[in-house]
Amino acid sequence: MSGNEQLDRLNRRLSREGLGPLAVLSNEGTSYLVSALRSFAAWLRYWAEERPLVALLLSAQTGFVIARLGRRRAHG
């Protein structure tokens, strides 16, 4: 069996047993999320170099928000 035949067979099996359109939407959503996180990291890196005190303030506020959300979920 050649490599292409095996790939075709595996693709058919995946489409038959996979989630179909839901898998495509999930992959696109994950790709968009990763892209947004990368652009946010680049933006944060820029501000950390240009204005370190502002970046420090934003980091502290983000940590405070995450801590508050974590505490609410722990009680709820």
LINTA-V313134 format. One record per helix or strand. SS is the DSSP state (a for helix, b for strand). FROM is the first residue (numbers start at 1). TO is the last residue. If there is no record, write none. Layout:
<<SS/FROM/TO> <SS/FROM/TO>>
This chain:
<<a/3/17> <a/21/50> <a/52/75>>
